[in-house]
Amino acid sequence: MPLRRGGRPGIIGLAARTAVVARTATAVSGRVQDRRDRRA
């Protein structure tokens, strides 16, 4: 995702990106945990 403005992303953009990354990491780790529980 290229930044439209030449500067750094704003706090809102940074918070949004952090939220997306956190949600993705949570979803991935949750999926891995589900798979592990099923196998065990």
PQR file of N, CA, C, O and H, with PARSE charges and radii, in Angstrom:
ATOM      1  N   MET A   1       0.837  -1.197   0.000 -0.4000 1.5000
ATOM      2  CA  MET A   1       0.000   0.000   0.000 -0.0000 2.0000
ATOM      3  C   MET A   1       0.870   1.245   0.000  0.5500 1.7000
ATOM      4  O   MET A   1       1.430   1.602   1.037 -0.5500 1.4000
ATOM      5  N   PRO A   2       0.993   1.896  -1.111 -0.5600 1.5000
ATOM      6  CA  PRO A   2       1.813   3.121  -1.140  0.2800 2.0000
ATOM      7  C   PRO A   2       1.096   4.258  -0.427  0.5500 1.7000
ATOM      8  O   PRO A   2      -0.128   4.375  -0.485 -0.5500 1.4000
ATOM      9  N   LEU A   3       1.874   5.085   0.242 -0.4000 1.5000
ATOM     10  CA  LEU A   3       1.280   6.227   0.934 -0.0000 2.0000
ATOM     11  C   LEU A   3       0.961   7.302  -0.088  0.5500 1.7000
ATOM     12  O   LEU A   3       1.768   7.569  -0.979 -0.5500 1.4000
ATOM     13  H   LEU A   3       2.869   4.990   0.289  0.4000 1.0000
ATOM     14  N   ARG A   4      -0.197   7.918   0.029 -0.4000 1.5000
ATOM     15  CA  ARG A   4      -0.555   8.970  -0.923 -0.0000 2.0000
ATOM     16  C   ARG A   4       0.266  10.218  -0.655  0.5500 1.7000
ATOM     17  O   ARG A   4       0.766  10.857  -1.581 -0.5500 1.4000
ATOM     18  H   ARG A   4      -0.852   7.701   0.753  0.4000 1.0000
ATOM     19  N   ARG A   5       0.402  10.563   0.630 -0.4000 1.5000
ATOM     20  CA  ARG A   5       1.205  11.743   0.955 -0.0000 2.0000
ATOM     21  C   ARG A   5       2.666  11.339   1.078  0.5500 1.7000
ATOM     22  O   ARG A   5       2.977  10.175   1.331 -0.5500 1.4000
ATOM     23  H   ARG A   5      -0.005  10.044   1.382  0.4000 1.0000
ATOM     24  N   GLY A   6       3.545  12.288   0.900 -0.4000 1.5000
ATOM     25  CA  GLY A   6       4.968  11.967   0.930 -0.0000 2.0000
ATOM     26  C   GLY A   6       5.485  11.706   2.326  0.5500 1.7000
ATOM     27  O   GLY A   6       6.575  11.156   2.485 -0.5500 1.4000
ATOM     28  H   GLY A   6       3.293  13.233   0.694  0.4000 1.0000
ATOM     29  N   GLY A   7       4.724  12.092   3.352 -0.4000 1.5000
ATOM     30  CA  GLY A   7       5.220  11.958   4.720 -0.0000 2.0000
ATOM     31  C   GLY A   7       4.931  10.597   5.316  0.5500 1.7000
ATOM     32  O   GLY A   7       4.547   9.653   4.627 -0.5500 1.4000
ATOM     33  H   GLY A   7       3.839  12.539   3.223  0.4000 1.0000
ATOM     34  N   ARG A   8       5.126  10.531   6.609 -0.4000 1.5000
ATOM     35  CA  ARG A   8       4.838   9.287   7.324 -0.0000 2.0000
ATOM     36  C   ARG A   8       3.332   9.120   7.473  0.5500 1.7000
ATOM     37  O   ARG A   8       2.595  10.102   7.381 -0.5500 1.4000
ATOM     38  H   ARG A   8       5.437  11.299   7.169  0.4000 1.0000
ATOM     39  N   PRO A   9       2.860   7.901   7.700 -0.5600 1.5000
ATOM     40  CA  PRO A   9       1.421   7.714   7.921  0.2800 2.0000
ATOM     41  C   PRO A   9       1.006   8.360   9.230  0.5500 1.7000
ATOM     42  O   PRO A   9       1.790   8.419  10.178 -0.5500 1.4000
ATOM     43  N   GLY A  10      -0.230   8.845   9.282 -0.4000 1.5000
ATOM     44  CA  GLY A  10      -0.727   9.488  10.494 -0.0000 2.0000
ATOM     45  C   GLY A  10      -0.981   8.467  11.585  0.5500 1.7000
ATOM     46  O   GLY A  10      -0.857   7.259  11.383 -0.5500 1.4000
ATOM     47  H   GLY A  10      -0.867   8.797   8.513  0.4000 1.0000
ATOM     48  N   ILE A  11      -1.341   8.989  12.747 -0.4000 1.5000
ATOM     49  CA  ILE A  11      -1.608   8.098  13.880 -0.0000 2.0000
ATOM     50  C   ILE A  11      -2.783   7.189  13.556  0.5500 1.7000
ATOM     51  O   ILE A  11      -2.792   6.018  13.935 -0.5500 1.4000
ATOM     52  H   ILE A  11      -1.442   9.971  12.911  0.4000 1.0000
ATOM     53  N   ILE A  12      -3.776   7.728  12.856 -0.4000 1.5000
ATOM     54  CA  ILE A  12      -4.952   6.913  12.519 -0.0000 2.0000
ATOM     55  C   ILE A  12      -4.540   5.772  11.600  0.5500 1.7000
ATOM     56  O   ILE A  12      -4.962   4.632  11.794 -0.5500 1.4000
ATOM     57  H   ILE A  12      -3.769   8.680  12.548  0.4000 1.0000
ATOM     58  N   GLY A  13      -3.720   6.074  10.605 -0.4000 1.5000
ATOM     59  CA  GLY A  13      -3.269   5.025   9.690 -0.0000 2.0000
ATOM     60  C   GLY A  13      -2.435   3.991  10.425  0.5500 1.7000
ATOM     61  O   GLY A  13      -2.555   2.790  10.182 -0.5500 1.4000
ATOM     62  H   GLY A  13      -3.377   7.000  10.447  0.4000 1.0000
ATOM     63  N   LEU A  14      -1.587   4.475  11.330 -0.4000 1.5000
ATOM     64  CA  LEU A  14      -0.732   3.562  12.091 -0.0000 2.0000
ATOM     65  C   LEU A  14      -1.586   2.662  12.983  0.5500 1.7000
ATOM     66  O   LEU A  14      -1.347   1.458  13.073 -0.5500 1.4000
ATOM     67  H   LEU A  14      -1.490   5.451  11.527  0.4000 1.0000
ATOM     68  N   ALA A  15      -2.581   3.256  13.642 -0.4000 1.5000
ATOM     69  CA  ALA A  15      -3.456   2.475  14.522 -0.0000 2.0000
ATOM     70  C   ALA A  15      -4.239   1.456  13.709  0.5500 1.7000
ATOM     71  O   ALA A  15      -4.410   0.315  14.137 -0.5500 1.4000
ATOM     72  H   ALA A  15      -2.775   4.234  13.569  0.4000 1.0000
ATOM     73  N   ALA A  16      -4.717   1.867  12.534 -0.4000 1.5000
ATOM     74  CA  ALA A  16      -5.489   0.952  11.696 -0.0000 2.0000
ATOM     75  C   ALA A  16      -4.622  -0.217  11.262  0.5500 1.7000
ATOM     76  O   ALA A  16      -5.049  -1.371  11.301 -0.5500 1.4000
ATOM     77  H   ALA A  16      -4.578   2.795  12.186  0.4000 1.0000
ATOM     78  N   ARG A  17      -3.392   0.095  10.846 -0.4000 1.5000
ATOM     79  CA  ARG A  17      -2.501  -0.982  10.393 -0.0000 2.0000
ATOM     80  C   ARG A  17      -2.183  -1.918  11.554  0.5500 1.7000
ATOM     81  O   ARG A  17      -2.160  -3.137  11.383 -0.5500 1.4000
ATOM     82  H   ARG A  17      -3.045   1.032  10.814  0.4000 1.0000
ATOM     83  N   THR A  18      -1.938  -1.350  12.734 -0.4000 1.5000
ATOM     84  CA  THR A  18      -1.638  -2.175  13.906 -0.0000 2.0000
ATOM     85  C   THR A  18      -2.815  -3.083  14.227  0.5500 1.7000
ATOM     86  O   THR A  18      -2.631  -4.254  14.556 -0.5500 1.4000
ATOM     87  H   THR A  18      -1.956  -0.360  12.872  0.4000 1.0000
ATOM     88  N   ALA A  19      -4.040  -2.535  14.130 -0.4000 1.5000
ATOM     89  CA  ALA A  19      -5.232  -3.333  14.423 -0.0000 2.0000
ATOM     90  C   ALA A  19      -5.354  -4.484  13.432  0.5500 1.7000
ATOM     91  O   ALA A  19      -5.672  -5.610  13.813 -0.5500 1.4000
ATOM     92  H   ALA A  19      -4.190  -1.583  13.862  0.4000 1.0000
ATOM     93  N   VAL A  20      -5.098  -4.194  12.151 -0.4000 1.5000
ATOM     94  CA  VAL A  20      -5.206  -5.241  11.129 -0.0000 2.0000
ATOM     95  C   VAL A  20      -4.167  -6.323  11.382  0.5500 1.7000
ATOM     96  O   VAL A  20      -4.476  -7.512  11.311 -0.5500 1.4000
ATOM     97  H   VAL A  20      -4.840  -3.279  11.841  0.4000 1.0000
ATOM     98  N   VAL A  21      -2.939  -5.917  11.676 -0.4000 1.5000
ATOM     99  CA  VAL A  21      -1.870  -6.891  11.923 -0.0000 2.0000
ATOM    100  C   VAL A  21      -2.203  -7.734  13.149  0.5500 1.7000
ATOM    101  O   VAL A  21      -2.028  -8.953  13.141 -0.5500 1.4000
ATOM    102  H   VAL A  21      -2.687  -4.951  11.734  0.4000 1.0000
ATOM    103  N   ALA A  22      -2.684  -7.076  14.200 -0.4000 1.5000
ATOM    104  CA  ALA A  22      -3.010  -7.805  15.428 -0.0000 2.0000
ATOM    105  C   ALA A  22      -4.132  -8.799  15.174  0.5500 1.7000
ATOM    106  O   ALA A  22      -4.086  -9.938  15.640 -0.5500 1.4000
ATOM    107  H   ALA A  22      -2.827  -6.086  14.206  0.4000 1.0000
ATOM    108  N   ARG A  23      -5.157  -8.351  14.417 -0.4000 1.5000
ATOM    109  CA  ARG A  23      -6.284  -9.240  14.135 -0.0000 2.0000
ATOM    110  C   ARG A  23      -5.833 -10.420  13.303  0.5500 1.7000
ATOM    111  O   ARG A  23      -6.253 -11.552  13.541 -0.5500 1.4000
ATOM    112  H   ARG A  23      -5.195  -7.426  14.038  0.4000 1.0000
ATOM    113  N   THR A  24      -4.966 -10.155  12.313 -0.4000 1.5000
ATOM    114  CA  THR A  24      -4.480 -11.239  11.458 -0.0000 2.0000
ATOM    115  C   THR A  24      -3.668 -12.233  12.282  0.5500 1.7000
ATOM    116  O   THR A  24      -3.834 -13.445  12.143 -0.5500 1.4000
ATOM    117  H   THR A  24      -4.625  -9.235  12.120  0.4000 1.0000
ATOM    118  N   ALA A  25      -2.789 -11.714  13.142 -0.4000 1.5000
ATOM    119  CA  ALA A  25      -1.960 -12.600  13.966 -0.0000 2.0000
ATOM    120  C   ALA A  25      -2.835 -13.430  14.895  0.5500 1.7000
ATOM    121  O   ALA A  25      -2.584 -14.618  15.096 -0.5500 1.4000
ATOM    122  H   ALA A  25      -2.654 -10.729  13.254  0.4000 1.0000
ATOM    123  N   THR A  26      -3.866 -12.802  15.462 -0.4000 1.5000
ATOM    124  CA  THR A  26      -4.763 -13.531  16.365 -0.0000 2.0000
ATOM    125  C   THR A  26      -5.498 -14.621  15.607  0.5500 1.7000
ATOM    126  O   THR A  26      -5.639 -15.741  16.098 -0.5500 1.4000
ATOM    127  H   THR A  26      -4.070 -11.837  15.298  0.4000 1.0000
ATOM    128  N   ALA A  27      -5.971 -14.289  14.400 -0.4000 1.5000
ATOM    129  CA  ALA A  27      -6.709 -15.275  13.606 -0.0000 2.0000
ATOM    130  C   ALA A  27      -5.802 -16.440  13.236  0.5500 1.7000
ATOM    131  O   ALA A  27      -6.213 -17.598  13.319 -0.5500 1.4000
ATOM    132  H   ALA A  27      -5.857 -13.379  14.001  0.4000 1.0000
ATOM    133  N   VAL A  28      -4.577 -16.144  12.831 -0.4000 1.5000
ATOM    134  CA  VAL A  28      -3.652 -17.201  12.414 -0.0000 2.0000
ATOM    135  C   VAL A  28      -3.296 -18.079  13.604  0.5500 1.7000
ATOM    136  O   VAL A  28      -3.326 -19.305  13.495 -0.5500 1.4000
ATOM    137  H   VAL A  28      -4.244 -15.203  12.764  0.4000 1.0000
ATOM    138  N   SER A  29      -2.959 -17.472  14.742 -0.4000 1.5000
ATOM    139  CA  SER A  29      -2.583 -18.272  15.912 -0.0000 2.0000
ATOM    140  C   SER A  29      -3.779 -19.082  16.394  0.5500 1.7000
ATOM    141  O   SER A  29      -3.616 -20.215  16.848 -0.5500 1.4000
ATOM    142  H   SER A  29      -2.935 -16.476  14.830  0.4000 1.0000
ATOM    143  N   GLY A  30      -4.971 -18.517  16.301 -0.4000 1.5000
ATOM    144  CA  GLY A  30      -6.166 -19.249  16.704 -0.0000 2.0000
ATOM    145  C   GLY A  30      -6.391 -20.456  15.814  0.5500 1.7000
ATOM    146  O   GLY A  30      -6.777 -21.525  16.288 -0.5500 1.4000
ATOM    147  H   GLY A  30      -5.103 -17.597  15.933  0.4000 1.0000
ATOM    148  N   ARG A  31      -6.147 -20.282  14.520 -0.4000 1.5000
ATOM    149  CA  ARG A  31      -6.333 -21.385  13.577 -0.0000 2.0000
ATOM    150  C   ARG A  31      -5.317 -22.486  13.860  0.5500 1.7000
ATOM    151  O   ARG A  31      -5.653 -23.669  13.826 -0.5500 1.4000
ATOM    152  H   ARG A  31      -5.834 -19.414  14.135  0.4000 1.0000
ATOM    153  N   VAL A  32      -4.083 -22.097  14.137 -0.4000 1.5000
ATOM    154  CA  VAL A  32      -3.041 -23.086  14.429 -0.0000 2.0000
ATOM    155  C   VAL A  32      -3.404 -23.840  15.704  0.5500 1.7000
ATOM    156  O   VAL A  32      -3.233 -25.057  15.783 -0.5500 1.4000
ATOM    157  H   VAL A  32      -3.810 -21.135  14.165  0.4000 1.0000
ATOM    158  N   GLN A  33      -3.904 -23.114  16.701 -0.4000 1.5000
ATOM    159  CA  GLN A  33      -4.286 -23.754  17.966 -0.0000 2.0000
ATOM    160  C   GLN A  33      -5.419 -24.747  17.728  0.5500 1.7000
ATOM    161  O   GLN A  33      -5.413 -25.836  18.301 -0.5500 1.4000
ATOM    162  H   GLN A  33      -4.042 -22.126  16.637  0.4000 1.0000
ATOM    163  N   ASP A  34      -6.388 -24.386  16.893 -0.4000 1.5000
ATOM    164  CA  ASP A  34      -7.494 -25.298  16.587 -0.0000 2.0000
ATOM    165  C   ASP A  34      -6.958 -26.581  15.975  0.5500 1.7000
ATOM    166  O   ASP A  34      -7.375 -27.679  16.345 -0.5500 1.4000
ATOM    167  H   ASP A  34      -6.393 -23.501  16.428  0.4000 1.0000
ATOM    168  N   ARG A  35      -6.037 -26.439  15.041 -0.4000 1.5000
ATOM    169  CA  ARG A  35      -5.490 -27.611  14.356 -0.0000 2.0000
ATOM    170  C   ARG A  35      -4.770 -28.512  15.362  0.5500 1.7000
ATOM    171  O   ARG A  35      -4.893 -29.736  15.317 -0.5500 1.4000
ATOM    172  H   ARG A  35      -5.698 -25.547  14.739  0.4000 1.0000
ATOM    173  N   ARG A  36      -4.010 -27.881  16.274 -0.4000 1.5000
ATOM    174  CA  ARG A  36      -3.257 -28.648  17.267 -0.0000 2.0000
ATOM    175  C   ARG A  36      -4.226 -29.396  18.185  0.5500 1.7000
ATOM    176  O   ARG A  36      -4.018 -30.567  18.502 -0.5500 1.4000
ATOM    177  H   ARG A  36      -3.910 -26.886  16.311  0.4000 1.0000
ATOM    178  N   ASP A  37      -5.281 -28.707  18.603 -0.4000 1.5000
ATOM    179  CA  ASP A  37      -6.241 -29.349  19.514 -0.0000 2.0000
ATOM    180  C   ASP A  37      -6.908 -30.537  18.835  0.5500 1.7000
ATOM    181  O   ASP A  37      -7.127 -31.573  19.464 -0.5500 1.4000
ATOM    182  H   ASP A  37      -5.450 -27.756  18.345  0.4000 1.0000
ATOM    183  N   ARG A  38      -7.228 -30.391  17.564 -0.4000 1.5000
ATOM    184  CA  ARG A  38      -7.893 -31.473  16.847 -0.0000 2.0000
ATOM    185  C   ARG A  38      -6.980 -32.691  16.733  0.5500 1.7000
ATOM    186  O   ARG A  38      -7.424 -33.831  16.877 -0.5500 1.4000
ATOM    187  H   ARG A  38      -7.050 -29.550  17.053  0.4000 1.0000
ATOM    188  N   ARG A  39      -5.690 -32.432  16.472 -0.4000 1.5000
ATOM    189  CA  ARG A  39      -4.755 -33.542  16.274 -0.0000 2.0000
ATOM    190  C   ARG A  39      -4.531 -34.286  17.596  0.5500 1.7000
ATOM    191  O   ARG A  39      -4.415 -35.511  17.614 -0.5500 1.4000
ATOM    192  H   ARG A  39      -5.330 -31.506  16.355  0.4000 1.0000
ATOM    193  N   ALA A  40      -4.472 -33.532  18.704 -0.4000 1.5000
ATOM    194  CA  ALA A  40      -4.141 -34.140  19.997 -0.0000 2.0000
ATOM    195  C   ALA A  40      -5.274 -34.923  20.597  0.5500 1.7000
ATOM    196  O   ALA A  40      -5.130 -35.485  21.683 -0.5500 1.4000
ATOM    197  H   ALA A  40      -4.566 -32.537  18.689  0.4000 1.0000
TER
END
